[in-house]
């Protein structure tokens, strides 16, 4: 569980990021989850965009993302979610 100051720090770091994964009508398919996990391992903080044809709400996608990745969605703006998961082997982001 992240503290409020850590969430604020992650929001600042994520502001300039572009979405690296787009989720469409298939939602969290095996390929989408594999891409998300690979990007989280590489960057720890990523943006995910829900396409207009997504068949679930962003709240449903948020819950599933957190469940599948064991990460935490730190921000949702429009159809963009900011997801964080610390890399246990090689942390890249130091939270205060």
Biopython code that builds the backbone (N, CA, C, O; Angstrom):
import numpy as np
from Bio.PDB.StructureBuilder import StructureBuilder

atoms = [
    (1, "UNK", "N", (0.842, -1.179, 0.000)),
    (1, "UNK", "CA", (0.000, 0.000, 0.000)),
    (1, "UNK", "C", (0.887, 1.242, 0.000)),
    (1, "UNK", "O", (1.773, 1.394, 0.842)),
    (2, "UNK", "N", (0.633, 2.112, -0.948)),
    (2, "UNK", "CA", (1.433, 3.322, -1.073)),
    (2, "UNK", "C", (0.900, 4.424, -0.164)),
    (2, "UNK", "O", (-0.303, 4.534, 0.075)),
    (3, "UNK", "N", (1.822, 5.228, 0.332)),
    (3, "UNK", "CA", (1.465, 6.380, 1.157)),
    (3, "UNK", "C", (1.090, 7.547, 0.247)),
    (3, "UNK", "O", (1.510, 7.577, -0.910)),
    (4, "UNK", "N", (0.311, 8.505, 0.740)),
    (4, "UNK", "CA", (-0.099, 9.645, -0.092)),
    (4, "UNK", "C", (1.069, 10.401, -0.729)),
    (4, "UNK", "O", (0.976, 10.816, -1.884)),
    (5, "UNK", "N", (2.167, 10.584, 0.011)),
    (5, "UNK", "CA", (3.307, 11.309, -0.574)),
    (5, "UNK", "C", (3.981, 10.481, -1.672)),
    (5, "UNK", "O", (4.538, 11.049, -2.611)),
    (6, "UNK", "N", (3.939, 9.161, -1.571)),
    (6, "UNK", "CA", (4.497, 8.301, -2.610)),
    (6, "UNK", "C", (3.627, 8.339, -3.862)),
    (6, "UNK", "O", (4.139, 8.347, -4.981)),
    (7, "UNK", "N", (2.320, 8.362, -3.669)),
    (7, "UNK", "CA", (1.402, 8.468, -4.810)),
    (7, "UNK", "C", (1.632, 9.787, -5.537)),
    (7, "UNK", "O", (1.652, 9.827, -6.767)),
    (8, "UNK", "N", (1.804, 10.857, -4.786)),
    (8, "UNK", "CA", (2.076, 12.168, -5.381)),
    (8, "UNK", "C", (3.378, 12.129, -6.180)),
    (8, "UNK", "O", (3.444, 12.667, -7.286)),
    (9, "UNK", "N", (4.401, 11.503, -5.633)),
    (9, "UNK", "CA", (5.685, 11.377, -6.315)),
    (9, "UNK", "C", (5.527, 10.607, -7.628)),
    (9, "UNK", "O", (6.097, 10.995, -8.648)),
    (10, "UNK", "N", (4.760, 9.524, -7.604)),
    (10, "UNK", "CA", (4.552, 8.712, -8.807)),
    (10, "UNK", "C", (3.741, 9.467, -9.861)),
    (10, "UNK", "O", (3.994, 9.327, -11.057)),
    (11, "UNK", "N", (2.778, 10.260, -9.423)),
    (11, "UNK", "CA", (1.992, 11.059, -10.361)),
    (11, "UNK", "C", (2.881, 12.058, -11.083)),
    (11, "UNK", "O", (2.736, 12.271, -12.287)),
    (12, "UNK", "N", (3.800, 12.669, -10.347)),
    (12, "UNK", "CA", (4.731, 13.629, -10.954)),
    (12, "UNK", "C", (5.624, 12.915, -11.971)),
    (12, "UNK", "O", (5.836, 13.415, -13.076)),
    (13, "UNK", "N", (6.140, 11.752, -11.596)),
    (13, "UNK", "CA", (6.999, 10.992, -12.506)),
    (13, "UNK", "C", (6.243, 10.503, -13.735)),
    (13, "UNK", "O", (6.813, 10.415, -14.822)),
    (14, "UNK", "N", (4.972, 10.188, -13.569)),
    (14, "UNK", "CA", (4.189, 9.640, -14.671)),
    (14, "UNK", "C", (3.579, 10.669, -15.590)),
    (14, "UNK", "O", (3.068, 10.325, -16.656)),
    (15, "UNK", "N", (3.625, 11.933, -15.194)),
    (15, "UNK", "CA", (2.970, 12.986, -15.970)),
    (15, "UNK", "C", (3.427, 13.015, -17.427)),
    (15, "UNK", "O", (2.596, 13.145, -18.325)),
    (16, "UNK", "N", (4.698, 12.900, -17.670)),
    (16, "UNK", "CA", (5.237, 13.040, -19.025)),
    (16, "UNK", "C", (5.220, 11.735, -19.831)),
    (16, "UNK", "O", (5.556, 11.740, -21.015)),
    (17, "UNK", "N", (4.838, 10.636, -19.210)),
    (17, "UNK", "CA", (4.864, 9.344, -19.892)),
    (17, "UNK", "C", (3.754, 9.228, -20.931)),
    (17, "UNK", "O", (2.673, 9.795, -20.774)),
    (18, "UNK", "N", (4.041, 8.492, -21.983)),
    (18, "UNK", "CA", (3.037, 8.145, -22.978)),
    (18, "UNK", "C", (2.533, 6.740, -22.685)),
    (18, "UNK", "O", (3.279, 5.924, -22.144)),
    (19, "UNK", "N", (1.278, 6.437, -23.032)),
    (19, "UNK", "CA", (0.775, 5.079, -22.823)),
    (19, "UNK", "C", (1.607, 4.066, -23.617)),
    (19, "UNK", "O", (1.886, 4.269, -24.799)),
    (20, "UNK", "N", (1.996, 2.979, -22.954)),
    (20, "UNK", "CA", (2.796, 1.950, -23.622)),
    (20, "UNK", "C", (1.963, 0.727, -23.969)),
    (20, "UNK", "O", (2.389, -0.111, -24.764)),
    (21, "UNK", "N", (0.774, 0.620, -23.375)),
    (21, "UNK", "CA", (-0.124, -0.499, -23.665)),
    (21, "UNK", "C", (-1.511, 0.079, -23.895)),
    (21, "UNK", "O", (-1.974, 0.937, -23.143)),
    (22, "UNK", "N", (-2.169, -0.403, -24.950)),
    (22, "UNK", "CA", (-3.544, -0.003, -25.258)),
    (22, "UNK", "C", (-4.440, -1.209, -25.058)),
    (22, "UNK", "O", (-4.172, -2.292, -25.579)),
    (23, "UNK", "N", (-5.505, -1.012, -24.301)),
    (23, "UNK", "CA", (-6.436, -2.090, -24.007)),
    (23, "UNK", "C", (-7.709, -1.840, -24.793)),
    (23, "UNK", "O", (-8.317, -0.775, -24.688)),
    (24, "UNK", "N", (-8.112, -2.839, -25.591)),
    (24, "UNK", "CA", (-9.294, -2.708, -26.432)),
    (24, "UNK", "C", (-10.416, -3.613, -25.984)),
    (24, "UNK", "O", (-10.590, -3.867, -24.792)),
    (25, "UNK", "N", (-11.183, -4.105, -26.959)),
    (25, "UNK", "CA", (-12.376, -4.896, -26.639)),
    (25, "UNK", "C", (-12.040, -6.213, -25.955)),
    (25, "UNK", "O", (-12.875, -6.751, -25.227)),
    (26, "UNK", "N", (-10.832, -6.747, -26.169)),
    (26, "UNK", "CA", (-10.433, -7.998, -25.524)),
    (26, "UNK", "C", (-9.958, -7.786, -24.095)),
    (26, "UNK", "O", (-9.640, -8.741, -23.387)),
    (27, "UNK", "N", (-9.912, -6.531, -23.679)),
    (27, "UNK", "CA", (-9.466, -6.139, -22.339)),
    (27, "UNK", "C", (-8.104, -6.726, -22.018)),
    (27, "UNK", "O", (-7.149, -6.498, -22.761)),
    (28, "UNK", "N", (-7.990, -7.466, -20.944)),
    (28, "UNK", "CA", (-6.683, -7.966, -20.520)),
    (28, "UNK", "C", (-6.450, -9.372, -21.061)),
    (28, "UNK", "O", (-6.510, -10.364, -20.335)),
    (29, "UNK", "N", (-6.186, -9.418, -22.351)),
    (29, "UNK", "CA", (-5.878, -10.698, -22.989)),
    (29, "UNK", "C", (-4.509, -11.170, -22.505)),
    (29, "UNK", "O", (-3.788, -10.428, -21.838)),
    (30, "UNK", "N", (-4.166, -12.384, -22.840)),
    (30, "UNK", "CA", (-2.867, -12.940, -22.446)),
    (30, "UNK", "C", (-1.737, -12.074, -22.981)),
    (30, "UNK", "O", (-0.760, -11.819, -22.277)),
    (31, "UNK", "N", (-1.865, -11.620, -24.225)),
    (31, "UNK", "CA", (-0.830, -10.772, -24.818)),
    (31, "UNK", "C", (-0.732, -9.424, -24.120)),
    (31, "UNK", "O", (0.366, -8.919, -23.888)),
    (32, "UNK", "N", (-1.880, -8.843, -23.785)),
    (32, "UNK", "CA", (-1.873, -7.546, -23.100)),
    (32, "UNK", "C", (-1.225, -7.672, -21.728)),
    (32, "UNK", "O", (-0.425, -6.819, -21.340)),
    (33, "UNK", "N", (-1.560, -8.722, -20.991)),
    (33, "UNK", "CA", (-0.968, -8.928, -19.665)),
    (33, "UNK", "C", (0.537, -9.147, -19.779)),
    (33, "UNK", "O", (1.304, -8.620, -18.974)),
    (34, "UNK", "N", (0.962, -9.924, -20.776)),
    (34, "UNK", "CA", (2.400, -10.162, -20.984)),
    (34, "UNK", "C", (3.117, -8.845, -21.274)),
    (34, "UNK", "O", (4.200, -8.596, -20.746)),
    (35, "UNK", "N", (2.507, -7.996, -22.120)),
    (35, "UNK", "CA", (3.114, -6.688, -22.428)),
    (35, "UNK", "C", (3.188, -5.809, -21.189)),
    (35, "UNK", "O", (4.200, -5.153, -20.944)),
    (36, "UNK", "N", (2.117, -5.799, -20.411)),
    (36, "UNK", "CA", (2.084, -4.983, -19.194)),
    (36, "UNK", "C", (3.151, -5.445, -18.212)),
    (36, "UNK", "O", (3.872, -4.622, -17.649)),
    (37, "UNK", "N", (3.258, -6.746, -18.001)),
    (37, "UNK", "CA", (4.252, -7.271, -17.058)),
    (37, "UNK", "C", (5.678, -6.967, -17.525)),
    (37, "UNK", "O", (6.540, -6.630, -16.714)),
    (38, "UNK", "N", (5.923, -7.085, -18.823)),
    (38, "UNK", "CA", (7.252, -6.786, -19.362)),
    (38, "UNK", "C", (7.591, -5.312, -19.168)),
    (38, "UNK", "O", (8.706, -4.972, -18.771)),
    (39, "UNK", "N", (6.621, -4.436, -19.451)),
    (39, "UNK", "CA", (6.856, -2.998, -19.288)),
    (39, "UNK", "C", (7.037, -2.620, -17.819)),
    (39, "UNK", "O", (7.855, -1.758, -17.496)),
    (40, "UNK", "N", (6.276, -3.261, -16.926)),
    (40, "UNK", "CA", (6.454, -2.998, -15.492)),
    (40, "UNK", "C", (7.833, -3.442, -15.015)),
    (40, "UNK", "O", (8.460, -2.755, -14.208)),
    (41, "UNK", "N", (8.306, -4.579, -15.504)),
    (41, "UNK", "CA", (9.644, -5.038, -15.133)),
    (41, "UNK", "C", (10.708, -4.051, -15.608)),
    (41, "UNK", "O", (11.698, -3.811, -14.916)),
    (42, "UNK", "N", (10.497, -3.484, -16.791)),
    (42, "UNK", "CA", (11.480, -2.558, -17.361)),
    (42, "UNK", "C", (11.403, -1.158, -16.764)),
    (42, "UNK", "O", (12.433, -0.511, -16.580)),
    (43, "UNK", "N", (10.202, -0.681, -16.461)),
    (43, "UNK", "CA", (10.035, 0.731, -16.094)),
    (43, "UNK", "C", (9.418, 0.968, -14.715)),
    (43, "UNK", "O", (9.611, 2.039, -14.140)),
    (44, "UNK", "N", (8.699, 0.018, -14.183)),
    (44, "UNK", "CA", (7.992, 0.107, -12.894)),
    (44, "UNK", "C", (6.759, 1.004, -12.923)),
    (44, "UNK", "O", (5.800, 0.736, -12.200)),
    (45, "UNK", "N", (6.754, 2.037, -13.719)),
    (45, "UNK", "CA", (5.637, 2.974, -13.797)),
    (45, "UNK", "C", (5.251, 3.132, -15.262)),
    (45, "UNK", "O", (6.056, 3.578, -16.080)),
    (46, "UNK", "N", (4.009, 2.762, -15.589)),
    (46, "UNK", "CA", (3.573, 2.826, -16.988)),
    (46, "UNK", "C", (2.164, 3.402, -17.081)),
    (46, "UNK", "O", (1.391, 3.371, -16.123)),
    (47, "UNK", "N", (1.858, 3.928, -18.263)),
    (47, "UNK", "CA", (0.507, 4.372, -18.555)),
    (47, "UNK", "C", (-0.152, 3.355, -19.473)),
    (47, "UNK", "O", (0.471, 2.814, -20.386)),
    (48, "UNK", "N", (-1.429, 3.112, -19.205)),
    (48, "UNK", "CA", (-2.226, 2.192, -20.008)),
    (48, "UNK", "C", (-3.457, 2.958, -20.475)),
    (48, "UNK", "O", (-4.137, 3.603, -19.677)),
    (49, "UNK", "N", (-3.737, 2.881, -21.768)),
    (49, "UNK", "CA", (-4.899, 3.590, -22.332)),
    (49, "UNK", "C", (-5.991, 2.594, -22.677)),
    (49, "UNK", "O", (-5.745, 1.558, -23.295)),
    (50, "UNK", "N", (-7.212, 2.936, -22.259)),
    (50, "UNK", "CA", (-8.382, 2.166, -22.661)),
    (50, "UNK", "C", (-8.882, 2.741, -23.978)),
    (50, "UNK", "O", (-9.190, 3.930, -24.062)),
    (51, "UNK", "N", (-8.961, 1.916, -24.985)),
    (51, "UNK", "CA", (-9.476, 2.365, -26.272)),
    (51, "UNK", "C", (-10.989, 2.564, -26.176)),
    (51, "UNK", "O", (-11.629, 2.094, -25.235)),
    (52, "UNK", "N", (-11.546, 3.264, -27.158)),
    (52, "UNK", "CA", (-12.982, 3.538, -27.160)),
    (52, "UNK", "C", (-13.819, 2.266, -27.232)),
    (52, "UNK", "O", (-14.965, 2.247, -26.783)),
    (53, "UNK", "N", (-13.244, 1.199, -27.801)),
    (53, "UNK", "CA", (-14.002, -0.045, -27.949)),
    (53, "UNK", "C", (-13.827, -0.993, -26.759)),
    (53, "UNK", "O", (-14.229, -2.153, -26.840)),
    (54, "UNK", "N", (-13.238, -0.522, -25.664)),
    (54, "UNK", "CA", (-13.069, -1.365, -24.475)),
    (54, "UNK", "C", (-14.446, -1.759, -23.942)),
    (54, "UNK", "O", (-15.350, -0.928, -23.859)),
    (55, "UNK", "N", (-14.591, -3.020, -23.587)),
    (55, "UNK", "CA", (-15.910, -3.539, -23.203)),
    (55, "UNK", "C", (-16.173, -3.467, -21.699)),
    (55, "UNK", "O", (-17.187, -3.985, -21.232)),
    (56, "UNK", "N", (-15.285, -2.841, -20.936)),
    (56, "UNK", "CA", (-15.485, -2.711, -19.491)),
    (56, "UNK", "C", (-15.145, -1.288, -19.071)),
    (56, "UNK", "O", (-14.471, -0.555, -19.794)),
    (57, "UNK", "N", (-15.616, -0.918, -17.909)),
    (57, "UNK", "CA", (-15.332, 0.422, -17.395)),
    (57, "UNK", "C", (-13.902, 0.483, -16.874)),
    (57, "UNK", "O", (-13.265, -0.545, -16.641)),
    (58, "UNK", "N", (-13.412, 1.699, -16.696)),
    (58, "UNK", "CA", (-12.040, 1.837, -16.208)),
    (58, "UNK", "C", (-11.907, 1.334, -14.777)),
    (58, "UNK", "O", (-10.824, 0.908, -14.376)),
    (59, "UNK", "N", (-12.982, 1.373, -14.001)),
    (59, "UNK", "CA", (-12.948, 0.848, -12.630)),
    (59, "UNK", "C", (-12.761, -0.668, -12.660)),
    (59, "UNK", "O", (-11.989, -1.219, -11.875)),
    (60, "UNK", "N", (-13.466, -1.334, -13.564)),
    (60, "UNK", "CA", (-13.325, -2.788, -13.694)),
    (60, "UNK", "C", (-11.925, -3.165, -14.167)),
    (60, "UNK", "O", (-11.329, -4.121, -13.671)),
    (61, "UNK", "N", (-11.407, -2.406, -15.128)),
    (61, "UNK", "CA", (-10.061, -2.663, -15.632)),
    (61, "UNK", "C", (-9.040, -2.405, -14.535)),
    (61, "UNK", "O", (-8.075, -3.158, -14.403)),
    (62, "UNK", "N", (-9.235, -1.349, -13.742)),
    (62, "UNK", "CA", (-8.330, -1.038, -12.622)),
    (62, "UNK", "C", (-8.249, -2.209, -11.655)),
    (62, "UNK", "O", (-7.156, -2.632, -11.278)),
    (63, "UNK", "N", (-9.397, -2.730, -11.254)),
    (63, "UNK", "CA", (-9.427, -3.860, -10.309)),
    (63, "UNK", "C", (-8.724, -5.077, -10.885)),
    (63, "UNK", "O", (-7.961, -5.749, -10.192)),
    (64, "UNK", "N", (-8.983, -5.357, -12.155)),
    (64, "UNK", "CA", (-8.358, -6.527, -12.771)),
    (64, "UNK", "C", (-6.855, -6.340, -12.935)),
    (64, "UNK", "O", (-6.085, -7.277, -12.722)),
    (65, "UNK", "N", (-6.429, -5.126, -13.316)),
    (65, "UNK", "CA", (-4.997, -4.833, -13.447)),
    (65, "UNK", "C", (-4.282, -5.050, -12.123)),
    (65, "UNK", "O", (-3.232, -5.691, -12.076)),
    (66, "UNK", "N", (-4.846, -4.520, -11.057)),
    (66, "UNK", "CA", (-4.217, -4.662, -9.744)),
    (66, "UNK", "C", (-4.177, -6.121, -9.310)),
    (66, "UNK", "O", (-3.214, -6.559, -8.681)),
    (67, "UNK", "N", (-5.205, -6.862, -9.640)),
    (67, "UNK", "CA", (-5.257, -8.278, -9.271)),
    (67, "UNK", "C", (-4.243, -9.095, -10.059)),
    (67, "UNK", "O", (-3.512, -9.904, -9.488)),
    (68, "UNK", "N", (-4.198, -8.885, -11.356)),
    (68, "UNK", "CA", (-3.332, -9.683, -12.236)),
    (68, "UNK", "C", (-1.858, -9.341, -12.050)),
    (68, "UNK", "O", (-1.010, -10.233, -12.053)),
    (69, "UNK", "N", (-1.547, -8.055, -11.888)),
    (69, "UNK", "CA", (-0.139, -7.637, -11.845)),
    (69, "UNK", "C", (0.414, -7.515, -10.424)),
    (69, "UNK", "O", (1.630, -7.448, -10.241)),
    (70, "UNK", "N", (-0.449, -7.488, -9.434)),
    (70, "UNK", "CA", (-0.054, -7.190, -8.044)),
    (70, "UNK", "C", (0.553, -5.795, -7.945)),
    (70, "UNK", "O", (1.329, -5.511, -7.032)),
    (71, "UNK", "N", (0.198, -4.932, -8.884)),
    (71, "UNK", "CA", (0.644, -3.551, -8.867)),
    (71, "UNK", "C", (-0.450, -2.669, -8.304)),
    (71, "UNK", "O", (-1.453, -3.158, -7.785)),
    (72, "UNK", "N", (-0.249, -1.358, -8.409)),
    (72, "UNK", "CA", (-1.236, -0.416, -7.891)),
    (72, "UNK", "C", (-1.473, 0.695, -8.907)),
    (72, "UNK", "O", (-0.535, 1.342, -9.373)),
    (73, "UNK", "N", (-2.743, 0.904, -9.241)),
    (73, "UNK", "CA", (-3.093, 2.026, -10.105)),
    (73, "UNK", "C", (-3.068, 3.271, -9.228)),
    (73, "UNK", "O", (-3.835, 3.381, -8.271)),
    (74, "UNK", "N", (-2.185, 4.205, -9.557)),
    (74, "UNK", "CA", (-2.019, 5.397, -8.724)),
    (74, "UNK", "C", (-2.803, 6.594, -9.244)),
    (74, "UNK", "O", (-2.987, 7.580, -8.530)),
    (75, "UNK", "N", (-3.271, 6.504, -10.506)),
    (75, "UNK", "CA", (-4.025, 7.623, -11.061)),
    (75, "UNK", "C", (-4.856, 7.140, -12.241)),
    (75, "UNK", "O", (-4.429, 6.288, -13.020)),
    (76, "UNK", "N", (-6.057, 7.709, -12.352)),
    (76, "UNK", "CA", (-6.913, 7.470, -13.513)),
    (76, "UNK", "C", (-7.408, 8.821, -14.001)),
    (76, "UNK", "O", (-8.101, 9.538, -13.279)),
    (77, "UNK", "N", (-7.050, 9.160, -15.227)),
    (77, "UNK", "CA", (-7.523, 10.399, -15.833)),
    (77, "UNK", "C", (-8.124, 10.029, -17.181)),
    (77, "UNK", "O", (-7.435, 9.516, -18.062)),
    (78, "UNK", "N", (-9.407, 10.294, -17.329)),
    (78, "UNK", "CA", (-10.082, 9.916, -18.558)),
    (78, "UNK", "C", (-9.974, 8.421, -18.764)),
    (78, "UNK", "O", (-10.402, 7.635, -17.919)),
    (79, "UNK", "N", (-9.404, 8.035, -19.884)),
    (79, "UNK", "CA", (-9.243, 6.612, -20.194)),
    (79, "UNK", "C", (-7.797, 6.148, -20.050)),
    (79, "UNK", "O", (-7.391, 5.150, -20.644)),
    (80, "UNK", "N", (-7.030, 6.885, -19.253)),
    (80, "UNK", "CA", (-5.625, 6.543, -19.041)),
    (80, "UNK", "C", (-5.407, 6.192, -17.568)),
    (80, "UNK", "O", (-5.818, 6.924, -16.668)),
    (81, "UNK", "N", (-4.748, 5.050, -17.350)),
    (81, "UNK", "CA", (-4.436, 4.600, -15.999)),
    (81, "UNK", "C", (-2.926, 4.591, -15.821)),
    (81, "UNK", "O", (-2.190, 4.186, -16.720)),
    (82, "UNK", "N", (-2.474, 5.034, -14.673)),
    (82, "UNK", "CA", (-1.057, 5.032, -14.328)),
    (82, "UNK", "C", (-0.831, 3.895, -13.341)),
    (82, "UNK", "O", (-1.368, 3.913, -12.234)),
    (83, "UNK", "N", (-0.040, 2.911, -13.741)),
    (83, "UNK", "CA", (0.157, 1.688, -12.965)),
    (83, "UNK", "C", (1.596, 1.604, -12.481)),
    (83, "UNK", "O", (2.537, 1.839, -13.239)),
    (84, "UNK", "N", (1.752, 1.263, -11.199)),
    (84, "UNK", "CA", (3.077, 1.135, -10.584)),
    (84, "UNK", "C", (3.232, -0.243, -9.959)),
    (84, "UNK", "O", (2.328, -0.753, -9.297)),
    (85, "UNK", "N", (4.394, -0.827, -10.185)),
    (85, "UNK", "CA", (4.784, -2.048, -9.492)),
    (85, "UNK", "C", (6.305, -2.041, -9.379)),
    (85, "UNK", "O", (7.014, -1.995, -10.385)),
    (86, "UNK", "N", (6.792, -2.086, -8.154)),
    (86, "UNK", "CA", (8.233, -2.056, -7.940)),
    (86, "UNK", "C", (8.872, -3.350, -8.427)),
    (86, "UNK", "O", (8.356, -4.441, -8.186)),
    (87, "UNK", "N", (9.989, -3.216, -9.106)),
    (87, "UNK", "CA", (10.760, -4.379, -9.536)),
    (87, "UNK", "C", (11.549, -4.875, -8.330)),
    (87, "UNK", "O", (12.419, -4.159, -7.833)),
    (88, "UNK", "N", (11.263, -6.093, -7.844)),
    (88, "UNK", "CA", (11.930, -6.565, -6.623)),
    (88, "UNK", "C", (13.426, -6.814, -6.799)),
    (88, "UNK", "O", (14.179, -6.749, -5.827)),
    (89, "UNK", "N", (13.866, -7.095, -8.018)),
    (89, "UNK", "CA", (15.278, -7.399, -8.260)),
    (89, "UNK", "C", (16.099, -6.133, -8.504)),
    (89, "UNK", "O", (17.192, -5.978, -7.959)),
    (90, "UNK", "N", (15.566, -5.233, -9.325)),
    (90, "UNK", "CA", (16.286, -4.019, -9.689)),
    (90, "UNK", "C", (15.365, -2.801, -9.616)),
    (90, "UNK", "O", (14.900, -2.329, -10.653)),
    (91, "UNK", "N", (15.088, -2.279, -8.415)),
    (91, "UNK", "CA", (14.214, -1.098, -8.315)),
    (91, "UNK", "C", (14.817, 0.100, -9.041)),
    (91, "UNK", "O", (16.005, 0.390, -8.904)),
    (92, "UNK", "N", (13.987, 0.788, -9.810)),
    (92, "UNK", "CA", (14.437, 1.950, -10.566)),
    (92, "UNK", "C", (13.919, 3.249, -9.959)),
    (92, "UNK", "O", (14.533, 4.304, -10.115)),
    (93, "UNK", "N", (12.792, 3.165, -9.271)),
    (93, "UNK", "CA", (12.182, 4.336, -8.654)),
    (93, "UNK", "C", (12.324, 4.219, -7.137)),
    (93, "UNK", "O", (11.897, 3.233, -6.535)),
    (94, "UNK", "N", (12.923, 5.226, -6.538)),
    (94, "UNK", "CA", (13.085, 5.252, -5.089)),
    (94, "UNK", "C", (11.981, 6.124, -4.515)),
    (94, "UNK", "O", (11.933, 7.329, -4.762)),
    (95, "UNK", "N", (11.095, 5.502, -3.744)),
    (95, "UNK", "CA", (9.999, 6.243, -3.145)),
    (95, "UNK", "C", (10.405, 6.767, -1.773)),
    (95, "UNK", "O", (11.091, 6.092, -1.005)),
    (96, "UNK", "N", (9.961, 7.994, -1.486)),
    (96, "UNK", "CA", (10.271, 8.595, -0.178)),
    (96, "UNK", "C", (9.115, 8.458, 0.774)),
    (96, "UNK", "O", (9.200, 8.906, 1.917)),
]
sb = StructureBuilder()
sb.init_structure("model")
sb.init_model(0)
sb.init_chain("A")
sb.init_seg("    ")
for serial, (resi, resn, name, xyz) in enumerate(atoms, 1):
    if name == "N":
        sb.init_residue(resn, " ", resi, " ")
    sb.init_atom(name, np.array(xyz, "f"), 0.0, 1.0, " ", f" {name:<3s}", serial, name[0])
structure = sb.get_structure()
